[in-house]
Amino acid sequence: MRYFILILIALACSGRASAQTGAPGQEMVRSVSWLEDKDGSLNAAAAWQKPFQKETKRVSNFGLTKSVYWLKVVLVNDAHLDNTVLKIHNGILKEVTLFEPSGMGFIKTVAGESVPFDRKEFNTQFPVFPVVVPYDSSRTFLLRVSSNNVMELPLTAGQQIRIFDGLSKDQLFFGIYFGIICVMFFYNIFIFFTVRDRNYLYYVLYIATVGLVQACLKGYAAKFLWRNSTTLTFQMTNIALALSGIFSIFFVFNFLNVKENKPRLYRVLWGILVIYCVGILINLSGNYVIAQQMLQGNASLVSIAIMTVGIGIFRQGHRAALYFSISWSFFLTGVVIYILKDAGLLPYTNFTSNSILIGSAMEVALLSFALADRINTYRKEKELSQARALAVVQENEKLVREQNIVLEQRVNERTHELKLSNEELNKALTDLKEAETQLVESEKMASLGQLTAGIAHEINNPINFVTSNIKPLNRDVQIVLDALAEIETVGLSNSSVEEKAKRISALKDEIDFDYLKEEIAQLLKGISEGANRTEEIVKGLRIFSRLDEDDLKKADLNEGLDSTLVIANNLIGMKIKLERKYSGLPLVECYPGKLNQVFLNMFSNAVYAIRKKFGDEEGGILTVSTRCDSDNVYVSIADNGIGMDESTKKRLFEPFFTTKEVGEGTGLGMSIAYNTIHKHNGSINIISEINKGTEFIIKLPLIQN
């Protein structure tokens, strides 16, 4: 803190010194008068003839304006000064042109942001012009100035070595400030990666953008970051200003929990964020002055709003808001001083021109203390919580010990009886688990065998189609290559054009070129169709094979049905007609792989019922349809097979119950399906009639509670 106060005192003293008139004979500027050129249409000769208004203030300040201003500057050399220059201490002027009267008119020199650094006469962001004024005489120069920012024109003229000595001091002050910003940036980003607190992330982004704003306002960003990009120079000042405001608001949102503590001001700050975004868009469109006016007004508004939030939350008893309000008051004071200086209500000095620099440096340091205090608060709360938890645990241990004494006596009385019963139950449970494991594994192996046979058959057909086309395609391509070689030989021969054309035509007739093209196209089409069919089968397998997924997720049941039908295609065969009647379904929260297994089991049973009725003849129909209401989805799987009687329907979901022949089924398929649907909080409704068919209607909720 002492370090910051010393910087403040040094800059204030420097400000008072610069506000005074220079020592006699050292300051060459004797008078300044100005002329406003609203549309920028005047040239030097026309402006010279116009009446100028004498400047009464030491530093001219025309604020934010789209006008061009002309200055008549009278320089007097009464101290044997040589190697003299004229400087404007403002690094963000768009263009400054010095017109030096001569016998033939004017000699023109251009400086400012519109001139890339590699073309500037002096390596500085400030407009500096060499001027020659003989001893004990005066000369009048004409300056034409335009700006996208505040047009503040602190003029200084004197020996080059003294002028650049002052620029070195300015660079030193900014270097100190930049060093503070870098230290705070790297310190807090290190803490962010250590504690993973999002407050530190927003804070380091805020520090970075605040530092960038000051670098842009002082012209150092254009000098060191984008020396020859005038577009970035014009754009980045306003963009950096907007980003610093945006990140400051996000930091406040998280650090002070504004949404809960001050909901009305939370909405106000969101409105300010929108204004910042609009300002960026206006700036990107090239309306820099309008964007600057909007962003400066918004900066004042956000400063007051954030200060109000901090004080209001501190009054609610939040300690972190006290540090925040103190640190923000420094920045707010600097902003107010800077705005009053821009408005001409305060004189231009090193202190007023660097007020935001000083305020923001103290702010970022104090905010670091606030974040550190927040960590200490978290640690104390954690320690207190741990102490309370320890007391509760100790009390529980005491109660448990007392109860254990009582329970131990009762347990000992029953231990012998339970031991005998447990031995018998454990033996029975072991036998039951072994039998259940064997049966479940048997069902899995049956499903796996059915799946493997179906996939092998489905993939084999398109693969055979591809491989059968490769050999004739290879033959045709070889014929084309041989023909090309022959055509090349003909083309390089010394025969006449007519003779070459005749030989080529004969060659094409010989290989039947038109048929060859048609055959190659047909072969490629066949290979493409086979590859596409294989891709479709693999995609269906990928969707179907999510059997081991144990997490609920959103899934498309239509897609799951299609993938299962791809797997079951070989099972269904060509004799059974498949009808799909899907409705548009929302995504359903479920275990997709387990539902696919249910669908496959029901398809298998439906095909079994159809073949029991029709055998290998046509006439069987398998219908799959879906629909939904506001809360549930419904999947219907219907067949026109042999159907079921009432007794079969009642026992259908019992484990080990089956109507299939011995060796054709384990009787666990529908039991597993029932348990899977029950796990989804759904239901299965059965509609069946002997010799007419069966319909299973699965009802599933959209969202699992």
matplotlib code that plots the C-alpha trace (Angstrom):
import matplotlib.pyplot as plt

x = [0.0, 2.9, 4.3, 1.0, 0.8, 4.4, 3.4, 0.3, 2.4, 5.0, 2.4, 0.6, 3.8, 4.6, 1.1, 1.5, 4.8, 3.6, 0.6, 2.8, 4.4, 7.9, 11.0, 11.6, 13.2, 12.6, 8.9, 8.4, 4.6, 3.4, -0.1, -2.7, -5.9, -8.3, -10.8, -13.5, -13.9, -17.2, -17.1, -13.3, -13.5, -10.9, -7.4, -4.4, -4.6, -8.3, -8.0, -5.1, -7.4, -10.3, -10.7, -9.3, -10.5, -7.8, -7.4, -7.7, -7.0, -3.5, -4.5, -7.1, -9.8, -12.5, -14.0, -15.5, -16.2, -16.4, -15.1, -11.6, -9.8, -7.2, -4.7, -2.5, 0.5, 3.0, 6.4, 9.0, 12.7, 14.3, 16.8, 19.2, 17.3, 18.3, 17.2, 13.7, 10.5, 6.7, 4.9, 1.2, 1.1, -1.8, -1.1, -4.6, -5.1, -6.3, -4.3, -2.2, -0.8, 1.7, 1.7, 4.8, 4.4, 6.9, 7.3, 5.6, 2.7, 3.0, 5.3, 3.2, 4.2, 1.8, 1.7, -0.9, -2.6, -3.2, 0.5, 2.2, 5.1, 7.6, 6.8, 7.0, 9.9, 10.2, 9.7, 6.9, 3.1, 2.8, 2.7, 6.2, 7.3, 10.7, 10.3, 12.9, 12.6, 15.6, 16.9, 14.9, 12.2, 8.8, 7.1, 3.5, 2.6, -0.7, -2.0, -4.9, -6.2, -8.8, -9.6, -11.7, -11.4, -11.3, -9.5, -7.2, -4.2, -1.4, 1.2, 4.9, 7.7, 11.4, 14.7, 14.3, 16.4, 14.1, 11.0, 12.1, 13.3, 9.7, 8.5, 10.9, 9.4, 5.9, 7.0, 8.6, 5.3, 3.4, 6.1, 5.6, 1.8, 2.2, 4.5, 1.9, -0.7, 1.5, 2.3, -1.3, -2.2, 0.3, -0.2, -4.0, -3.9, -1.5, -4.1, -6.9, -5.1, -4.5, -8.0, -10.1, -12.3, -14.1, -13.8, -10.1, -10.7, -13.0, -10.6, -7.5, -9.5, -10.6, -6.9, -5.8, -8.4, -7.9, -4.2, -5.0, -7.4, -4.6, -2.1, -4.5, -5.3, -1.6, -0.8, 1.6, -0.5, -0.2, 3.5, 4.4, 1.6, 0.4, 2.9, 1.7, -2.0, -4.0, -7.2, -6.4, -5.2, -8.6, -10.7, -9.0, -9.4, -13.2, -13.2, -10.8, -12.9, -16.0, -14.4, -13.0, -16.5, -18.0, -15.5, -15.8, -19.6, -19.1, -16.5, -19.0, -21.8, -19.7, -17.7, -20.7, -23.4, -25.5, -28.2, -29.4, -28.3, -29.4, -31.7, -32.9, -29.4, -28.5, -31.0, -29.6, -26.1, -27.3, -28.8, -25.4, -23.8, -26.2, -25.1, -21.5, -22.2, -24.1, -21.1, -18.7, -20.9, -21.1, -17.3, -16.8, -19.0, -16.5, -18.5, -15.7, -16.8, -20.4, -19.1, -16.7, -19.6, -21.7, -18.9, -17.8, -21.3, -21.7, -18.4, -19.7, -23.0, -21.4, -19.0, -21.9, -24.0, -21.2, -20.4, -24.1, -24.1, -21.0, -22.3, -25.7, -24.4, -21.9, -24.9, -26.4, -23.5, -21.2, -17.6, -16.1, -18.2, -16.3, -12.9, -14.6, -16.3, -13.0, -11.0, -13.8, -13.9, -10.3, -11.1, -14.3, -12.5, -9.9, -12.7, -14.5, -11.3, -10.5, -14.1, -14.0, -10.6, -12.1, -15.0, -12.7, -13.8, -10.3, -7.0, -4.8, -1.9, 0.0, -2.2, -5.6, -4.4, -3.1, -6.0, -7.5, -4.0, -3.4, -7.0, -7.0, -3.5, -4.7, -8.0, -6.5, -4.2, -7.0, -9.3, -6.5, -6.6, -10.4, -10.1, -7.5, -9.8, -12.5, -10.3, -9.6, -13.4, -13.9, -11.2, -12.8, -16.2, -14.8, -13.0, -16.2, -18.2, -15.6, -15.7, -19.5, -19.4, -16.8, -19.0, -21.9, -19.8, -18.5, -22.0, -23.1, -20.2, -21.3, -24.9, -23.7, -21.4, -24.3, -26.7, -24.0, -23.8, -27.6, -27.7, -24.7, -26.5, -29.6, -27.5, -25.6, -28.9, -30.0, -26.6, -26.7, -30.2, -29.5, -26.2, -28.0, -30.7, -28.1, -26.1, -29.2, -30.2, -26.7, -26.6, -30.0, -29.0, -25.8, -27.6, -30.2, -27.6, -25.7, -28.8, -29.8, -26.3, -26.3, -29.8, -29.0, -25.7, -27.7, -30.1, -27.3, -25.5, -28.7, -29.2, -25.5, -25.8, -28.9, -27.2, -24.0, -25.9, -28.0, -25.1, -22.9, -25.7, -26.6, -23.0, -22.1, -24.6, -23.3, -19.7, -20.2, -21.7, -18.7, -16.1, -17.9, -17.7, -14.0, -12.7, -14.6, -13.9, -10.2, -10.4, -12.2, -9.8, -6.8, -8.4, -8.8, -5.2, -4.0, -6.1, -4.7, -1.1, -2.0, -3.6, -0.5, 1.6, -0.6, -0.6, 3.2, 3.6, 4.4, 1.2, -1.2, -4.1, -6.6, -4.6, -4.3, -8.1, -8.8, -6.5, -8.0, -11.5, -10.6, -9.1, -12.4, -14.4, -12.1, -12.5, -16.3, -15.6, -19.2, -20.2, -17.0, -18.0, -21.5, -20.2, -17.7, -20.4, -22.7, -19.9, -19.0, -22.7, -22.9, -19.9, -21.3, -24.6, -22.9, -20.7, -23.7, -25.7, -22.7, -22.5, -26.2, -25.8, -22.8, -24.6, -27.5, -25.2, -23.5, -26.8, -28.1, -25.0, -25.2, -26.2, -23.7, -24.6, -25.8, -26.5, -29.8, -29.6, -31.9, -32.5, -34.6, -36.8, -37.5, -33.8, -33.5, -36.3, -34.7, -31.3, -32.9, -34.8, -31.5, -30.1, -33.2, -33.5, -32.1, -34.5, -37.5, -36.6, -38.2, -41.5, -42.7, -44.0, -42.6, -44.7, -43.3, -45.7, -43.6, -44.8, -42.5, -41.2, -39.4, -36.2, -36.9, -34.9, -34.0, -31.3, -31.2, -29.3, -31.6, -34.6, -33.1, -32.7, -36.4, -37.4, -35.2, -36.8, -40.3, -39.4, -38.1, -41.3, -43.4, -41.5, -41.8, -45.6, -45.9, -43.9, -45.9, -49.0, -47.7, -44.6, -42.4, -45.3, -46.1, -48.8, -47.1, -47.2, -45.0, -46.2, -44.1, -45.7, -45.0, -46.9, -46.7, -48.7, -47.6, -46.1, -45.5, -44.4, -46.0, -44.3, -46.6, -45.2, -48.0, -48.1, -50.8, -49.4, -51.0, -51.9, -52.3, -55.0, -55.8, -53.8, -50.7, -51.1, -51.2, -48.1, -46.1, -43.8, -43.0, -39.4, -38.8, -42.3, -42.2, -44.5, -41.5, -40.2, -37.4, -34.1, -35.8, -36.0, -35.1, -38.3, -36.3, -36.7, -40.1, -39.2, -36.1, -38.2, -40.8, -38.1, -36.4, -39.7, -40.5, -37.1, -38.1, -41.3, -43.3, -45.7, -46.5, -50.1, -50.9, -53.8, -54.0, -56.5, -56.0, -55.1, -55.5, -52.3, -50.7, -49.9, -47.5, -48.0, -45.0, -45.7, -42.6, -42.5, -40.6, -38.7, -37.6, -38.3]
y = [0.0, 2.4, 1.7, 2.8, 6.0, 7.0, 6.5, 8.7, 11.5, 11.3, 11.6, 14.4, 16.4, 15.8, 16.9, 20.2, 20.8, 20.2, 22.4, 25.4, 27.4, 26.3, 28.1, 31.4, 30.8, 27.0, 27.0, 28.1, 28.0, 31.6, 31.5, 29.1, 29.8, 27.4, 27.0, 24.3, 22.6, 20.6, 18.7, 18.6, 20.3, 23.1, 23.0, 24.7, 27.8, 28.3, 27.7, 30.2, 32.9, 32.1, 33.9, 31.8, 32.0, 32.5, 29.7, 30.8, 27.5, 26.1, 22.8, 22.8, 20.2, 19.8, 16.5, 13.8, 15.3, 14.3, 17.8, 18.6, 21.4, 23.7, 25.3, 28.3, 27.9, 30.8, 29.7, 32.1, 31.2, 33.6, 31.2, 30.1, 26.8, 24.5, 21.1, 22.0, 19.9, 20.5, 17.7, 16.9, 14.7, 12.6, 9.2, 8.4, 11.2, 9.8, 12.2, 15.4, 17.3, 20.2, 22.9, 25.1, 28.3, 28.7, 30.9, 28.3, 27.5, 25.0, 22.2, 19.3, 16.7, 14.0, 12.0, 10.3, 6.8, 6.7, 6.7, 3.2, 3.3, 2.3, 5.5, 7.8, 10.2, 9.6, 6.2, 7.4, 7.2, 10.9, 13.4, 15.0, 17.4, 19.0, 22.8, 25.5, 28.9, 31.2, 32.8, 35.9, 35.5, 33.9, 31.6, 30.6, 27.0, 25.5, 22.1, 20.1, 17.6, 14.8, 12.1, 9.1, 9.7, 12.7, 15.6, 16.8, 18.8, 19.4, 21.3, 21.5, 22.9, 22.9, 21.2, 17.6, 16.2, 17.8, 16.7, 13.1, 13.2, 13.9, 11.1, 8.7, 9.7, 9.1, 5.7, 5.0, 5.7, 3.5, 0.8, 0.8, 0.5, -2.2, -4.1, -3.9, -5.2, -8.1, -9.1, -9.1, -11.0, -13.8, -14.0, -14.4, -16.8, -19.0, -19.0, -19.8, -22.9, -23.9, -23.4, -23.5, -20.7, -19.0, -15.6, -15.7, -16.4, -13.4, -11.3, -12.1, -11.4, -8.1, -7.3, -8.1, -5.9, -3.0, -3.1, -3.2, -0.2, 1.9, 0.7, 1.8, 5.1, 5.9, 4.7, 2.0, -0.8, 0.6, 1.1, -2.3, -4.7, -3.7, -1.2, -1.1, -2.0, 1.2, -0.9, -2.5, 0.9, 2.5, -0.5, -1.8, 1.2, 1.0, -2.9, -3.1, -0.6, -2.6, -5.9, -4.5, -3.4, -6.8, -8.8, -6.4, -7.2, -10.9, -10.7, -8.8, -11.3, -14.2, -12.5, -10.8, -13.3, -10.4, -12.6, -13.6, -10.6, -7.8, -9.3, -5.9, -4.5, -7.9, -7.1, -3.6, -4.9, -7.3, -4.3, -2.6, -5.7, -5.4, -1.8, -2.8, -5.4, -2.8, -0.4, -3.0, -3.6, 0.2, 0.4, -2.5, -0.6, 2.2, 4.8, 5.2, 8.6, 7.3, 4.1, 6.1, 8.4, 5.3, 3.4, 6.4, 7.0, 3.3, 3.2, 5.9, 4.1, 0.7, 2.3, 3.8, 0.6, -1.7, 0.7, 0.7, -3.1, -3.3, -0.9, -2.5, -6.0, -4.8, -3.5, -6.9, -8.2, -9.6, -8.8, -9.4, -6.5, -4.0, -4.7, -4.7, -1.3, 0.3, -1.0, 0.1, 3.6, 4.1, 3.2, 5.2, 8.3, 7.9, 7.5, 10.6, 12.7, 11.5, 12.3, 15.8, 16.3, 15.2, 17.6, 20.5, 20.9, 19.9, 21.1, 18.7, 17.5, 14.3, 13.5, 14.0, 12.4, 9.4, 9.2, 6.0, 4.6, 5.2, 4.2, 1.0, 0.0, 0.4, -1.3, -4.5, -4.7, -4.2, -6.7, -9.3, -8.7, -9.1, -12.4, -13.6, -12.6, -14.6, -17.7, -17.1, -16.8, -20.1, -21.8, -20.5, -21.7, -25.0, -25.4, -24.4, -26.9, -29.6, -28.8, -29.1, -32.4, -33.7, -32.9, -34.7, -37.7, -37.9, -37.7, -40.4, -42.6, -42.3, -43.3, -46.1, -47.5, -47.4, -49.1, -51.7, -52.9, -53.6, -55.0, -57.2, -59.1, -59.7, -60.6, -63.2, -64.8, -65.1, -65.8, -69.5, -69.9, -67.6, -69.3, -72.6, -71.0, -69.0, -72.0, -73.6, -70.4, -69.8, -73.2, -72.8, -69.3, -70.5, -73.2, -70.7, -68.2, -70.9, -72.0, -68.4, -67.6, -70.6, -69.7, -66.0, -67.0, -69.5, -66.7, -64.4, -67.0, -67.7, -64.0, -63.7, -66.6, -65.2, -61.8, -63.3, -65.4, -62.4, -60.0, -62.6, -63.2, -59.6, -58.4, -61.4, -60.5, -56.9, -58.0, -60.8, -58.3, -56.0, -58.8, -60.2, -56.9, -56.3, -58.8, -57.6, -54.0, -54.7, -56.3, -53.3, -50.8, -52.8, -52.6, -48.8, -48.5, -50.5, -48.4, -45.2, -46.5, -47.3, -43.9, -42.3, -44.2, -43.1, -39.5, -39.4, -40.9, -38.9, -39.9, -37.3, -36.1, -38.0, -41.2, -40.8, -40.2, -43.2, -45.5, -44.2, -44.8, -48.3, -48.9, -47.8, -50.0, -52.9, -52.6, -51.6, -48.4, -47.3, -50.6, -50.6, -47.2, -48.5, -51.7, -49.8, -47.5, -50.4, -52.2, -49.1, -48.6, -52.1, -51.7, -48.4, -50.0, -52.9, -50.5, -48.4, -51.5, -52.6, -49.1, -49.2, -52.6, -51.5, -48.3, -50.4, -52.7, -49.8, -48.4, -51.8, -52.9, -50.4, -53.4, -52.6, -49.0, -48.4, -44.7, -43.1, -41.0, -39.4, -41.7, -41.9, -45.1, -45.0, -45.2, -48.1, -50.0, -49.6, -50.7, -53.8, -54.6, -54.4, -57.0, -59.2, -58.9, -62.3, -63.7, -62.1, -63.3, -62.5, -64.3, -62.1, -58.6, -55.9, -52.7, -49.6, -47.0, -44.5, -41.2, -38.3, -39.1, -36.8, -38.2, -40.6, -40.9, -44.6, -47.3, -47.6, -50.9, -52.7, -51.6, -52.8, -56.2, -56.1, -55.2, -58.1, -60.6, -59.5, -59.6, -63.1, -64.2, -62.6, -64.3, -67.6, -67.2, -66.3, -69.3, -71.6, -70.5, -69.9, -72.1, -71.2, -69.7, -66.0, -64.2, -63.3, -59.6, -58.0, -54.5, -52.0, -48.7, -45.8, -42.9, -40.5, -38.2, -35.4, -37.8, -41.2, -43.0, -46.1, -48.9, -51.5, -54.8, -56.8, -60.1, -62.2, -65.4, -68.2, -65.9, -66.8, -68.0, -66.4, -68.9, -68.3, -64.5, -64.8, -66.8, -65.1, -63.1, -65.9, -67.0, -70.2, -70.3, -71.0, -72.4, -73.3, -76.8, -78.1, -76.5, -73.6, -71.2, -70.9, -69.1, -66.1, -63.8, -62.2, -62.2, -60.2, -57.9, -57.4, -56.5, -54.1, -52.2, -52.2, -50.7, -47.9, -47.3, -48.5, -51.3, -53.9, -54.5, -57.7, -58.0, -61.5, -63.8, -67.4, -67.8, -64.0, -62.7, -60.9, -57.2, -56.0, -52.4, -51.0, -47.8, -45.7, -42.4, -39.6, -38.6, -41.0, -39.7]
z = [0.0, 0.8, -2.7, -4.3, -2.1, -3.2, -6.8, -6.3, -4.6, -7.3, -10.1, -8.3, -7.8, -11.4, -12.4, -10.5, -12.1, -15.6, -15.1, -14.5, -17.2, -18.1, -17.1, -18.9, -22.3, -22.2, -23.3, -26.9, -27.1, -26.7, -28.0, -29.5, -31.4, -32.9, -35.7, -36.0, -39.4, -38.9, -42.2, -42.6, -46.0, -45.5, -46.8, -45.2, -47.4, -46.8, -43.0, -42.8, -44.0, -41.6, -38.2, -35.4, -31.7, -29.1, -26.6, -23.0, -21.4, -21.1, -22.7, -25.4, -24.9, -27.6, -26.1, -28.3, -31.7, -35.3, -36.3, -37.5, -35.6, -36.9, -34.5, -35.1, -32.8, -32.3, -31.2, -29.9, -29.4, -26.9, -25.3, -28.1, -28.3, -31.2, -32.5, -31.4, -31.7, -31.2, -29.3, -28.6, -25.5, -26.7, -28.2, -29.5, -32.0, -35.4, -37.6, -36.9, -39.8, -39.3, -42.0, -42.0, -44.1, -46.9, -49.9, -52.2, -49.8, -46.9, -46.0, -44.6, -42.0, -40.9, -37.6, -35.4, -35.3, -39.1, -39.7, -39.2, -36.8, -39.5, -41.4, -38.4, -38.1, -34.3, -32.6, -30.3, -30.2, -29.5, -32.5, -32.5, -35.3, -35.8, -36.0, -36.8, -35.0, -35.3, -32.1, -30.8, -33.4, -33.7, -36.2, -36.7, -37.5, -38.5, -37.1, -38.5, -35.9, -36.1, -33.5, -32.8, -29.1, -26.8, -28.6, -25.8, -27.1, -24.5, -26.6, -25.7, -27.8, -26.9, -27.3, -28.5, -25.7, -23.1, -24.8, -25.1, -21.5, -20.5, -22.8, -21.0, -17.6, -19.0, -20.2, -16.8, -15.0, -17.4, -17.0, -13.2, -13.7, -16.3, -13.9, -11.2, -13.6, -14.7, -11.1, -10.1, -13.3, -12.9, -9.1, -9.4, -12.4, -10.4, -7.6, -10.1, -11.3, -7.7, -6.2, -9.4, -8.2, -11.1, -9.3, -10.0, -13.7, -14.2, -12.1, -14.2, -17.4, -15.9, -15.0, -18.5, -20.2, -17.8, -18.5, -22.3, -21.9, -20.3, -22.9, -25.7, -24.1, -23.6, -27.1, -25.9, -27.3, -30.8, -30.3, -29.0, -29.9, -33.5, -34.7, -38.3, -38.1, -38.1, -38.1, -34.7, -33.4, -34.2, -33.0, -29.9, -27.6, -27.5, -27.7, -24.7, -22.8, -23.4, -22.5, -19.2, -18.3, -19.3, -17.2, -14.3, -14.2, -14.5, -11.6, -9.5, -10.3, -8.9, -6.2, -4.5, -5.6, -7.0, -8.4, -4.9, -2.9, -5.2, -7.9, -9.2, -9.6, -11.2, -14.0, -14.3, -14.7, -17.4, -19.2, -19.0, -20.5, -23.5, -24.0, -24.0, -26.7, -28.8, -28.4, -29.7, -32.8, -33.4, -33.0, -35.5, -38.0, -38.0, -35.9, -33.4, -31.9, -31.3, -29.8, -27.6, -26.4, -25.6, -23.9, -21.8, -20.6, -19.9, -18.0, -15.6, -15.3, -14.5, -12.0, -10.1, -10.4, -9.1, -6.3, -5.3, -5.4, -3.2, -0.6, -0.6, -0.1, 2.6, 4.5, 4.4, 6.4, 3.8, 4.8, 1.3, 0.0, 2.3, 0.6, -2.8, -2.1, -0.9, -3.9, -6.3, -4.8, -5.8, -9.4, -9.4, -8.1, -10.9, -13.5, -12.2, -12.3, -15.8, -17.0, -15.4, -17.1, -20.5, -19.9, -19.3, -15.6, -14.3, -15.7, -17.7, -15.5, -15.2, -12.2, -14.0, -17.2, -15.2, -12.7, -14.1, -14.2, -10.5, -9.5, -11.5, -10.1, -6.5, -7.3, -8.7, -5.7, -3.2, -5.0, -4.7, -0.9, -1.1, -2.9, -0.4, 2.5, 0.8, 0.9, 4.6, 5.2, 3.3, 5.5, 8.7, 7.7, 6.7, 10.1, 12.0, 9.9, 10.6, 14.4, 14.4, 12.4, 14.8, 17.8, 16.2, 15.4, 19.0, 20.4, 17.9, 19.0, 22.6, 21.8, 19.6, 22.4, 24.9, 22.5, 21.5, 25.1, 25.2, 21.7, 22.2, 24.9, 22.8, 19.7, 21.6, 22.6, 19.0, 17.4, 17.9, 16.4, 13.5, 12.8, 12.1, 10.0, 8.1, 7.2, 5.6, 3.9, 2.5, 1.0, -0.6, -1.8, -3.3, -5.2, -6.4, -7.6, -9.5, -11.2, -12.0, -13.3, -15.6, -17.0, -17.5, -19.3, -21.4, -22.4, -23.2, -25.3, -27.1, -27.9, -28.8, -31.2, -32.8, -33.1, -34.5, -37.1, -38.2, -38.5, -40.4, -42.9, -43.3, -43.8, -46.0, -48.8, -49.5, -49.0, -51.6, -53.9, -53.6, -54.0, -57.0, -58.8, -58.1, -60.5, -63.6, -62.6, -62.4, -65.9, -67.4, -65.7, -67.2, -70.6, -70.2, -69.1, -72.1, -74.4, -72.9, -73.5, -77.1, -77.6, -76.1, -78.7, -81.5, -80.2, -80.2, -83.6, -86.8, -88.5, -89.8, -87.6, -89.8, -89.5, -85.7, -85.4, -87.6, -85.5, -82.2, -83.5, -84.5, -81.1, -79.4, -81.6, -80.8, -77.0, -77.4, -75.4, -74.9, -73.4, -71.3, -69.8, -69.0, -67.4, -65.2, -64.0, -63.2, -61.3, -59.3, -58.5, -57.2, -55.0, -53.7, -52.9, -51.1, -49.1, -48.1, -47.0, -44.9, -43.4, -42.5, -40.9, -38.9, -37.8, -36.6, -34.8, -33.1, -31.9, -30.8, -29.0, -26.1, -23.8, -21.1, -20.6, -17.0, -17.2, -18.0, -21.2, -23.7, -26.7, -29.9, -29.6, -33.3, -34.0, -31.4, -33.1, -36.6, -35.3, -33.7, -36.9, -38.8, -36.4, -36.7, -40.5, -41.0, -38.4, -40.0, -43.5, -46.8, -46.2, -43.4, -44.3, -42.0, -41.5, -39.7, -38.5, -36.5, -35.1, -34.3, -30.8, -28.3, -26.8, -23.9, -20.8, -20.6, -20.7, -24.6, -24.8, -22.4, -24.3, -27.6, -25.9, -25.0, -28.6, -30.0, -27.7, -28.7, -32.4, -31.9, -30.2, -32.9, -35.7, -33.8, -33.5, -37.2, -38.4, -36.2, -38.1, -41.7, -41.7, -44.7, -46.6, -47.1, -45.2, -42.0, -41.0, -38.3, -37.4, -35.4, -34.5, -32.0, -30.6, -27.6, -25.4, -23.1, -20.5, -22.1, -25.3, -26.6, -28.6, -30.2, -31.6, -33.3, -35.3, -37.0, -35.6, -33.5, -30.6, -26.9, -24.6, -21.2, -19.2, -21.3, -21.0, -17.2, -16.9, -19.8, -17.5, -15.1, -15.0, -16.9, -18.5, -22.2, -24.9, -27.2, -27.7, -25.6, -26.6, -28.4, -25.4, -21.7, -20.6, -19.3, -22.2, -21.4, -17.7, -18.4, -20.6, -17.9, -15.3, -17.8, -18.4, -14.7, -14.1, -16.4, -14.4, -17.4, -18.2, -20.9, -22.0, -24.0, -26.5, -28.0, -29.6, -30.6, -34.4, -34.9, -33.4, -30.5, -29.8, -27.1, -26.1, -24.1, -22.1, -21.0, -19.3, -21.0, -17.8, -15.1, -11.6]

ax = plt.figure().add_subplot(projection="3d")
ax.plot(x, y, z, "-o")
ax.set_aspect("equal")
plt.show()
